Amino acid sequence: MMVSYAVDQGSVGPHIDDYDVFLFQAKGKRRWKIHSRPVSEDEFIPDLDLRILPEFEADQEWLLEPGDMLYLPPNVAHWGIAEGECMTCSVGFRAPTLHEMATAWFQAALESRMPPQRYRDPPLKPQSAPGEILPPSLYEFKAMLEECIKHGQENDRWFGRFVTEAKEHLQIYPRTETLTDKAFHNRFREQAVIHRHSYARMAFSRSEHDGYDTLFVNGQHYTLPSDSGDFLPVVTHYRVLHFGYLQEWLEQPVYLSLLCRLYNDGHIQFKDDTE
């Protein structure tokens, strides 16, 4: 989140962000003008950190007052101009770039899935120019790379871990004092509700390969048999979980064990927890 202060008529100029932005007016008034036509990269002023447009013709505008909020989709040109002294909170939701995703995927593959063998030329025939790289050599390299990419379930789980990974300053740490499944069940029953940690990011995917559904939490993954039904939708949707609602699942060891692991890993917590 960024907070911007401006005096009357203050502005950074018309520009574009390539991610979702929510603009909350905290103090004073700011007029926002937008246009939604496509903009090419060569239209921006060069050598600036922001993608500033030297020319701008609005097709819509709004005056935001304290408490108002404006949502801007990615790549919508916008221009905010203060009307008197004002303060605006800008909350950006940045999706990862393809470069970031590729770098993270290959790093994970290097650590766990890349086969150890070295590259070897396929059977070659004598050639008139020994220094020429011929298509069979390229095919061999591409085949090795494609073999690594084919690991469907691992790729699916990598993606889930990647998109739920928390920022460095929003990390959750395991508890120093852990509970057994039985102790967790008893405490949950006494407390009646359990809360998701405010930093916990959750998602899940259904099995397509190995018979296990997968829960993703802050870059970690947990598996359940693929007949888990509504359990994962419930756990990932609600920030407060009630013992009575989950009671039938809690009577089954596989679900109780998963919730206990989530508690011991710090992702869910009771109201009176001090850690």
Order of alpha helices (4+ residues) and beta strands (2+ residues): beta-beta-beta-beta-beta-beta-beta-alpha-alpha-alpha-alpha-beta-beta-beta-beta-alpha-beta-alpha-alpha-beta
